[in-house]
Amino acid sequence: MGNFERLSVKLSFQKRPTCDKIIPVNSDNIKYVIRQSVERNLPQSVEREIKLPIGTGKVVGLAGVRRAGKTFLFFHAMRGLLERGVSRDRMLYLNFEDDRLQPIREGDLDLVLRSFRELYPESVGERVYLFLDEVQSAPGWELWARRLHDTEDVEIFVTGSSSQLLARDLSTALRGRSITLEVFPLSFKEFLTFRSIPVIDASADNESLLRSAVVEYLEWGGFPEIVLADETMRPLILEEYTSLMLYRDIVERYGVRNEKLMRELLRHSFRNTASLLNVSKLHRDLMSQGYQVSKNTLFEYLGYLEDAFLVFLLPIQEASIRKQAHNPKKLHVIDTGLVSAFKTHPGRDLGHRLETAIFLHWRRRCKSLFYFASDVGIDLCDGEGQEFMNCCWDLAHAETVHRERRAMALGRERWPSATGRLVYHEYQQQGLDGILGAIPAWRALLGLF
């Protein structure tokens, strides 16, 4: 039994227990948690490229995969408020997955602000900043947040690890009173900041350092804890992440009955990033392995993975919606390090990981992305015909160079006014001759086009 399977079995026995009598949350519980939160020293945080906007007049939602750093964006914003002279007892951070707040019911949410005012009566009549983590664990939170927004002098910030939950619930219940930002694991630029690796122009030594950093980034990904962890601990932490995401964000949230199938689908996704996903073929493969599953169930389970921000399914670039629906989608995982949770050798398949890293770099600023399929493929293109991009780990072989030249020529023929780029890592100088738009991976991941 592998480490992931052992963790899966362990976590399957750690679900919230059921009992005949559930003790409800009361004001004493909430006051204890609130006081501890306010009196706690804020953890140190590293500045990210994404900033939590303050003073928008909106409920601000942060949506993203678990462990991507949403909570520390809260702490960084709270530090900023302290520097602006806001008292610490005007800020409340609550994590609704805290076991002391479980099981919180819809009617219990009114106790939060009321208990806070009782503990800190000087806050009455003053603006209060509420930072609410993993709000999907609090039933009815969106209507409560709307009422507070409309009737109290509060600024509300929420996080969730479900794309549909925040997007649907915020937009439906708050109706123009909210904005939602996506939070990804660290970009390559942020990775360098966390590792204190500088970027120096026209320095051969620094370029060598950045090229080495690219390999490490692709092998272990951008989860902040992983980036700062000792390398010997990284595989164990990643395996723990995958089990936590599987059970907390998918099995428990959606009541998935076939956990074994869900785990196999997760494994397949992480092992095949930057690959075309043919659901019919996957269905046949699973049936041959003894899984009794329908195609509709597979589509449903893939939707769960998307909703939990674990995978992105990229459609083919076609004018016809029907053709988009009937062609395979290209699968990308949320973080290249998660591939290592299912690989014996983290350094393998760096070409696929590079393509996924480039996709994630682009996806941070653009949601309308596609791939294009022909006798040679285009890995990424936008929906307006402005940009296209191919990725290749090694341009040291003549056959590879020939294929990539054809792909770039195809892109320029199809989108004459588009900017085309070929991202590579290993190369020989003669292989770059005649390829317009070729750019090394470290520059592409830093946005230095």
Rosetta blueprint (number, residue, H / E / L):
1 M L
2 G L
3 N H
4 F H
5 E H
6 R H
7 L H
8 S H
9 V H
10 K H
11 L H
12 S H
13 F L
14 Q L
15 K L
16 R L
17 P L
18 T L
19 C L
20 D L
21 K L
22 I L
23 I L
24 P L
25 V L
26 N L
27 S H
28 D H
29 N H
30 I H
31 K H
32 Y H
33 V H
34 I H
35 R H
36 Q H
37 S H
38 V H
39 E H
40 R L
41 N L
42 L L
43 P L
44 Q L
45 S L
46 V L
47 E L
48 R L
49 E L
50 I L
51 K L
52 L L
53 P L
54 I L
55 G L
56 T L
57 G L
58 K L
59 V E
60 V E
61 G E
62 L E
63 A E
64 G E
65 V L
66 R L
67 R L
68 A L
69 G L
70 K H
71 T H
72 F H
73 L H
74 F H
75 F H
76 H H
77 A H
78 M H
79 R H
80 G H
81 L H
82 L H
83 E H
84 R L
85 G L
86 V L
87 S L
88 R H
89 D H
90 R H
91 M E
92 L E
93 Y E
94 L E
95 N E
96 F L
97 E L
98 D L
99 D H
100 R H
101 L H
102 Q L
103 P L
104 I L
105 R L
106 E H
107 G H
108 D H
109 L H
110 D H
111 L H
112 V H
113 L H
114 R H
115 S H
116 F H
117 R H
118 E H
119 L H
120 Y L
121 P H
122 E H
123 S H
124 V L
125 G L
126 E L
127 R L
128 V E
129 Y E
130 L E
131 F E
132 L E
133 D E
134 E L
135 V H
136 Q H
137 S H
138 A L
139 P L
140 G L
141 W H
142 E H
143 L H
144 W H
145 A H
146 R H
147 R H
148 L H
149 H H
150 D H
151 T H
152 E L
153 D L
154 V E
155 E E
156 I E
157 F E
158 V E
159 T E
160 G E
161 S L
162 S L
163 S H
164 Q H
165 L H
166 L H
167 A H
168 R H
169 D H
170 L H
171 S H
172 T H
173 A H
174 L H
175 R L
176 G L
177 R L
178 S E
179 I E
180 T E
181 L E
182 E E
183 V E
184 F L
185 P L
186 L L
187 S L
188 F H
189 K H
190 E H
191 F H
192 L H
193 T H
194 F H
195 R L
196 S L
197 I L
198 P L
199 V L
200 I L
201 D L
202 A L
203 S L
204 A H
205 D H
206 N H
207 E H
208 S H
209 L H
210 L H
211 R H
212 S H
213 A H
214 V H
215 V H
216 E H
217 Y H
218 L H
219 E H
220 W H
221 G L
222 G L
223 F L
224 P H
225 E H
226 I H
227 V H
228 L H
229 A L
230 D L
231 E L
232 T L
233 M L
234 R H
235 P H
236 L H
237 I H
238 L H
239 E H
240 E H
241 Y H
242 T H
243 S H
244 L H
245 M H
246 L H
247 Y H
248 R H
249 D H
250 I H
251 V H
252 E H
253 R H
254 Y H
255 G L
256 V L
257 R L
258 N L
259 E H
260 K H
261 L H
262 M H
263 R H
264 E H
265 L H
266 L H
267 R H
268 H H
269 S H
270 F H
271 R H
272 N L
273 T L
274 A L
275 S E
276 L E
277 L E
278 N L
279 V H
280 S H
281 K H
282 L H
283 H H
284 R H
285 D H
286 L H
287 M H
288 S H
289 Q L
290 G L
291 Y L
292 Q L
293 V L
294 S L
295 K H
296 N H
297 T H
298 L H
299 F H
300 E H
301 Y H
302 L H
303 G H
304 Y H
305 L H
306 E H
307 D H
308 A L
309 F L
310 L L
311 V E
312 F E
313 L E
314 L E
315 P L
316 I E
317 Q L
318 E L
319 A L
320 S L
321 I H
322 R H
323 K H
324 Q H
325 A H
326 H H
327 N L
328 P L
329 K E
330 K E
331 L E
332 H E
333 V E
334 I L
335 D L
336 T H
337 G H
338 L H
339 V H
340 S H
341 A H
342 F L
343 K L
344 T L
345 H L
346 P L
347 G L
348 R L
349 D L
350 L H
351 G H
352 H H
353 R H
354 L H
355 E H
356 T H
357 A H
358 I H
359 F H
360 L H
361 H H
362 W H
363 R H
364 R L
365 R L
366 C L
367 K L
368 S L
369 L E
370 F E
371 Y E
372 F E
373 A L
374 S L
375 D L
376 V L
377 G L
378 I E
379 D E
380 L E
381 C E
382 D E
383 G L
384 E L
385 G L
386 Q L
387 E E
388 F E
389 M E
390 N E
391 C E
392 C E
393 W E
394 D E
395 L E
396 A L
397 H L
398 A H
399 E H
400 T H
401 V H
402 H H
403 R H
404 E H
405 R H
406 R H
407 A H
408 M H
409 A H
410 L H
411 G H
412 R H
413 E H
414 R H
415 W L
416 P L
417 S L
418 A L
419 T E
420 G E
421 R E
422 L E
423 V E
424 Y E
425 H E
426 E E
427 Y E
428 Q L
429 Q H
430 Q H
431 G H
432 L H
433 D L
434 G L
435 I L
436 L L
437 G L
438 A E
439 I E
440 P E
441 A H
442 W H
443 R H
444 A H
445 L H
446 L L
447 G L
448 L L
449 F L
